[in-house]
Structures are given as C-alpha cells and as structure tokens.
C-alpha cells in the first residue's frame, strides 16, 4: 500500500472515544509500526503495520485533504 505521513485513513473499527469522526486517523509515523492519531479526540496509537493495513477501508491522500488552520 502507498501510504504517506499526513494521509488520513478510514478504518473498519472506530476509536472508542465515540465521536462521529472516530473512524478517521491521521498518519503521524510510518515504519515497521504505524503511529496514527484519532481525528476526533487526538489520541495517538502505535500499531504494527500488518494490523493497520488489514483494517484500512479508505485512504484520503494528504494532497486531497485541505490543510488544517
């Protein structure tokens, strides 16, 4: 998969914070592990690459996402 830092991932499962945007995560770091940040509450999670790639539903490219102000 072609995932870059700054991309937004829509996952199959929501983050337990319960917000309506809790399925969307910002990619903070890529390597053997992924560091992703919940778009709703800001909580950061480190997960193995295999688990993240298995649970991705959709990838929003960082070029298609408007910059946060």
C-alpha angles and dihedrals in degrees: 000000000000104000122156135189108275095033119126117229125203107210131202092238126049125233110257092243085092100222120143091247094047093115092065121085132181116226108236101168136010129200134096083329129037122225109206131178124214109241091214105050104009096238112153121220131189114212134169114263093242093056094047094047091048093053100045116117100174138359120216109200118232088235091059095047116084113237116262115248 
